[in-house]
Amino acid sequence: MEAMYIPKEYLAILILLIFGVLFGVVTLYVGRFFRLSRPYHEKLIAYESGNDPTEAPRMRFSIKFYLIAILFVVFDVESIYLYPWAVTYDRLGLFALVEMFIFIFLLLAGYVYAWKKEVLQWEK
């Protein structure tokens, strides 16, 4: 049976992975000995501030909350791509300018679609 050959470039990744896992496990294990653990009734209730809970801990959120959150993440993450493009624009030329106009057009189309579907309205 032939031995498996692993390129030596992967050795650094393997060492980093092993070190990361060991560091996390050892840190959590050693931290157990230094943490204070004094559980009492007020600390064990749902709110550590000592206030009595007034509602069930599993209350339902409106779907609008999730839609707004997802739209924020989508538009925020996509707008981050504008920065590296602006930094390297002088080297990219006209092709990059056309690509960026297409990209911004798609962002605007998504924004208009969300506006038309009244996703951005918090209350009706």
ROLUM-787787 format. One record per residue (C-alpha): z, x, y; residue number from 1; residue in one letter. Coordinates in steps of 0.1 Angstrom, whole numbers, plus 5000, padded with zeros to 4 digits. Layout:
<sites>
<site><pz>Z</pz><px>X</px><py>Y</py><k>NUM</k><r>A</r></site>
...
</sites>
This chain:
<sites>
<site><pz>5000</pz><px>5000</px><py>5000</py><k>1</k><r>M</r></site>
<site><pz>4990</pz><px>5014</px><py>5034</py><k>2</k><r>E</r></site>
<site><pz>5017</pz><px>5019</px><py>5060</py><k>3</k><r>A</r></site>
<site><pz>5015</pz><px>4998</px><py>5091</py><k>4</k><r>M</r></site>
<site><pz>5004</pz><px>5018</px><py>5122</py><k>5</k><r>Y</r></site>
<site><pz>5021</pz><px>5008</px><py>5155</py><k>6</k><r>I</r></site>
<site><pz>5007</pz><px>5025</px><py>5186</py><k>7</k><r>P</r></site>
<site><pz>5033</pz><px>5046</px><py>5203</py><k>8</k><r>K</r></site>
<site><pz>5027</pz><px>5028</px><py>5236</py><k>9</k><r>E</r></site>
<site><pz>5045</pz><px>4998</px><py>5220</py><k>10</k><r>Y</r></site>
<site><pz>5076</pz><px>5019</px><py>5213</py><k>11</k><r>L</r></site>
<site><pz>5088</pz><px>5017</px><py>5249</py><k>12</k><r>A</r></site>
<site><pz>5085</pz><px>4979</px><py>5248</py><k>13</k><r>I</r></site>
<site><pz>5104</pz><px>4977</px><py>5215</py><k>14</k><r>L</r></site>
<site><pz>5132</pz><px>4999</px><py>5229</py><k>15</k><r>I</r></site>
<site><pz>5134</pz><px>4978</px><py>5261</py><k>16</k><r>L</r></site>
<site><pz>5135</pz><px>4946</px><py>5240</py><k>17</k><r>L</r></site>
<site><pz>5163</pz><px>4959</px><py>5218</py><k>18</k><r>I</r></site>
<site><pz>5182</pz><px>4972</px><py>5248</py><k>19</k><r>F</r></site>
<site><pz>5179</pz><px>4939</px><py>5266</py><k>20</k><r>G</r></site>
<site><pz>5191</pz><px>4919</px><py>5236</py><k>21</k><r>V</r></site>
<site><pz>5220</pz><px>4943</px><py>5229</py><k>22</k><r>L</r></site>
<site><pz>5230</pz><px>4944</px><py>5265</py><k>23</k><r>F</r></site>
<site><pz>5231</pz><px>4906</px><py>5267</py><k>24</k><r>G</r></site>
<site><pz>5251</pz><px>4902</px><py>5235</py><k>25</k><r>V</r></site>
<site><pz>5275</pz><px>4930</px><py>5242</py><k>26</k><r>V</r></site>
<site><pz>5281</pz><px>4918</px><py>5278</py><k>27</k><r>T</r></site>
<site><pz>5289</pz><px>4883</px><py>5266</py><k>28</k><r>L</r></site>
<site><pz>5312</pz><px>4896</px><py>5238</py><k>29</k><r>Y</r></site>
<site><pz>5331</pz><px>4920</px><py>5261</py><k>30</k><r>V</r></site>
<site><pz>5334</pz><px>4894</px><py>5288</py><k>31</k><r>G</r></site>
<site><pz>5353</pz><px>4871</px><py>5264</py><k>32</k><r>R</r></site>
<site><pz>5382</pz><px>4895</px><py>5266</py><k>33</k><r>F</r></site>
<site><pz>5384</pz><px>4897</px><py>5304</py><k>34</k><r>F</r></site>
<site><pz>5378</pz><px>4860</px><py>5312</py><k>35</k><r>R</r></site>
<site><pz>5407</pz><px>4838</px><py>5321</py><k>36</k><r>L</r></site>
<site><pz>5409</pz><px>4807</px><py>5299</py><k>37</k><r>S</r></site>
<site><pz>5435</pz><px>4782</px><py>5310</py><k>38</k><r>R</r></site>
<site><pz>5422</pz><px>4748</px><py>5301</py><k>39</k><r>P</r></site>
<site><pz>5441</pz><px>4718</px><py>5315</py><k>40</k><r>Y</r></site>
<site><pz>5432</pz><px>4681</px><py>5319</py><k>41</k><r>H</r></site>
<site><pz>5418</pz><px>4683</px><py>5355</py><k>42</k><r>E</r></site>
<site><pz>5397</pz><px>4712</px><py>5347</py><k>43</k><r>K</r></site>
<site><pz>5382</pz><px>4696</px><py>5316</py><k>44</k><r>L</r></site>
<site><pz>5370</pz><px>4665</px><py>5333</py><k>45</k><r>I</r></site>
<site><pz>5333</pz><px>4662</px><py>5344</py><k>46</k><r>A</r></site>
<site><pz>5340</pz><px>4674</px><py>5379</py><k>47</k><r>Y</r></site>
<site><pz>5361</pz><px>4706</px><py>5383</py><k>48</k><r>E</r></site>
<site><pz>5371</pz><px>4696</px><py>5418</py><k>49</k><r>S</r></site>
<site><pz>5397</pz><px>4673</px><py>5404</py><k>50</k><r>G</r></site>
<site><pz>5380</pz><px>4641</px><py>5416</py><k>51</k><r>N</r></site>
<site><pz>5378</pz><px>4613</px><py>5391</py><k>52</k><r>D</r></site>
<site><pz>5342</pz><px>4605</px><py>5381</py><k>53</k><r>P</r></site>
<site><pz>5330</pz><px>4572</px><py>5396</py><k>54</k><r>T</r></site>
<site><pz>5298</pz><px>4567</px><py>5375</py><k>55</k><r>E</r></site>
<site><pz>5286</pz><px>4575</px><py>5341</py><k>56</k><r>A</r></site>
<site><pz>5275</pz><px>4611</px><py>5338</py><k>57</k><r>P</r></site>
<site><pz>5241</pz><px>4600</px><py>5324</py><k>58</k><r>R</r></site>
<site><pz>5229</pz><px>4581</px><py>5354</py><k>59</k><r>M</r></site>
<site><pz>5191</pz><px>4575</px><py>5357</py><k>60</k><r>R</r></site>
<site><pz>5170</pz><px>4591</px><py>5384</py><k>61</k><r>F</r></site>
<site><pz>5140</pz><px>4575</px><py>5398</py><k>62</k><r>S</r></site>
<site><pz>5106</pz><px>4588</px><py>5386</py><k>63</k><r>I</r></site>
<site><pz>5098</pz><px>4595</px><py>5422</py><k>64</k><r>K</r></site>
<site><pz>5123</pz><px>4623</px><py>5422</py><k>65</k><r>F</r></site>
<site><pz>5105</pz><px>4641</px><py>5394</py><k>66</k><r>Y</r></site>
<site><pz>5070</pz><px>4634</px><py>5409</py><k>67</k><r>L</r></site>
<site><pz>5081</pz><px>4649</px><py>5443</py><k>68</k><r>I</r></site>
<site><pz>5097</pz><px>4679</px><py>5425</py><k>69</k><r>A</r></site>
<site><pz>5065</pz><px>4686</px><py>5404</py><k>70</k><r>I</r></site>
<site><pz>5043</pz><px>4682</px><py>5434</py><k>71</k><r>L</r></site>
<site><pz>5064</pz><px>4706</px><py>5454</py><k>72</k><r>F</r></site>
<site><pz>5063</pz><px>4732</px><py>5426</py><k>73</k><r>V</r></site>
<site><pz>5025</pz><px>4728</px><py>5421</py><k>74</k><r>V</r></site>
<site><pz>5016</pz><px>4731</px><py>5458</py><k>75</k><r>F</r></site>
<site><pz>5042</pz><px>4758</px><py>5464</py><k>76</k><r>D</r></site>
<site><pz>5031</pz><px>4780</px><py>5435</py><k>77</k><r>V</r></site>
<site><pz>4994</pz><px>4775</px><py>5443</py><k>78</k><r>E</r></site>
<site><pz>5000</pz><px>4784</px><py>5479</py><k>79</k><r>S</r></site>
<site><pz>5015</pz><px>4817</px><py>5468</py><k>80</k><r>I</r></site>
<site><pz>4981</pz><px>4828</px><py>5456</py><k>81</k><r>Y</r></site>
<site><pz>4969</pz><px>4828</px><py>5493</py><k>82</k><r>L</r></site>
<site><pz>4990</pz><px>4859</px><py>5501</py><k>83</k><r>Y</r></site>
<site><pz>4974</pz><px>4884</px><py>5477</py><k>84</k><r>P</r></site>
<site><pz>4940</pz><px>4871</px><py>5486</py><k>85</k><r>W</r></site>
<site><pz>4947</pz><px>4876</px><py>5523</py><k>86</k><r>A</r></site>
<site><pz>4959</pz><px>4912</px><py>5517</py><k>87</k><r>V</r></site>
<site><pz>4928</pz><px>4922</px><py>5497</py><k>88</k><r>T</r></site>
<site><pz>4903</pz><px>4900</px><py>5516</py><k>89</k><r>Y</r></site>
<site><pz>4885</pz><px>4930</px><py>5533</py><k>90</k><r>D</r></site>
<site><pz>4877</pz><px>4945</px><py>5498</py><k>91</k><r>R</r></site>
<site><pz>4867</pz><px>4912</px><py>5482</py><k>92</k><r>L</r></site>
<site><pz>4840</pz><px>4901</px><py>5506</py><k>93</k><r>G</r></site>
<site><pz>4821</pz><px>4869</px><py>5509</py><k>94</k><r>L</r></site>
<site><pz>4825</pz><px>4859</px><py>5473</py><k>95</k><r>F</r></site>
<site><pz>4863</pz><px>4857</px><py>5477</py><k>96</k><r>A</r></site>
<site><pz>4859</pz><px>4837</px><py>5509</py><k>97</k><r>L</r></site>
<site><pz>4839</pz><px>4811</px><py>5491</py><k>98</k><r>V</r></site>
<site><pz>4863</pz><px>4810</px><py>5461</py><k>99</k><r>E</r></site>
<site><pz>4893</pz><px>4805</px><py>5485</py><k>100</k><r>M</r></site>
<site><pz>4875</pz><px>4776</px><py>5503</py><k>101</k><r>F</r></site>
<site><pz>4870</pz><px>4760</px><py>5468</py><k>102</k><r>I</r></site>
<site><pz>4907</pz><px>4767</px><py>5460</py><k>103</k><r>F</r></site>
<site><pz>4919</pz><px>4752</px><py>5493</py><k>104</k><r>I</r></site>
<site><pz>4895</pz><px>4722</px><py>5488</py><k>105</k><r>F</r></site>
<site><pz>4911</pz><px>4715</px><py>5454</py><k>106</k><r>L</r></site>
<site><pz>4946</pz><px>4717</px><py>5469</py><k>107</k><r>L</r></site>
<site><pz>4936</pz><px>4693</px><py>5496</py><k>108</k><r>L</r></site>
<site><pz>4920</pz><px>4670</px><py>5470</py><k>109</k><r>A</r></site>
<site><pz>4953</pz><px>4670</px><py>5450</py><k>110</k><r>G</r></site>
<site><pz>4973</pz><px>4663</px><py>5482</py><k>111</k><r>Y</r></site>
<site><pz>4950</pz><px>4634</px><py>5492</py><k>112</k><r>V</r></site>
<site><pz>4952</pz><px>4620</px><py>5457</py><k>113</k><r>Y</r></site>
<site><pz>4990</pz><px>4621</px><py>5458</py><k>114</k><r>A</r></site>
<site><pz>4990</pz><px>4605</px><py>5492</py><k>115</k><r>W</r></site>
<site><pz>4967</pz><px>4577</px><py>5481</py><k>116</k><r>K</r></site>
<site><pz>4988</pz><px>4570</px><py>5450</py><k>117</k><r>K</r></site>
<site><pz>5019</pz><px>4569</px><py>5474</py><k>118</k><r>E</r></site>
<site><pz>5037</pz><px>4595</px><py>5454</py><k>119</k><r>V</r></site>
<site><pz>5049</pz><px>4611</px><py>5486</py><k>120</k><r>L</r></site>
<site><pz>5067</pz><px>4578</px><py>5497</py><k>121</k><r>Q</r></site>
<site><pz>5103</pz><px>4582</px><py>5487</py><k>122</k><r>W</r></site>
<site><pz>5112</pz><px>4545</px><py>5491</py><k>123</k><r>E</r></site>
<site><pz>5089</pz><px>4515</px><py>5492</py><k>124</k><r>K</r></site>
</sites>
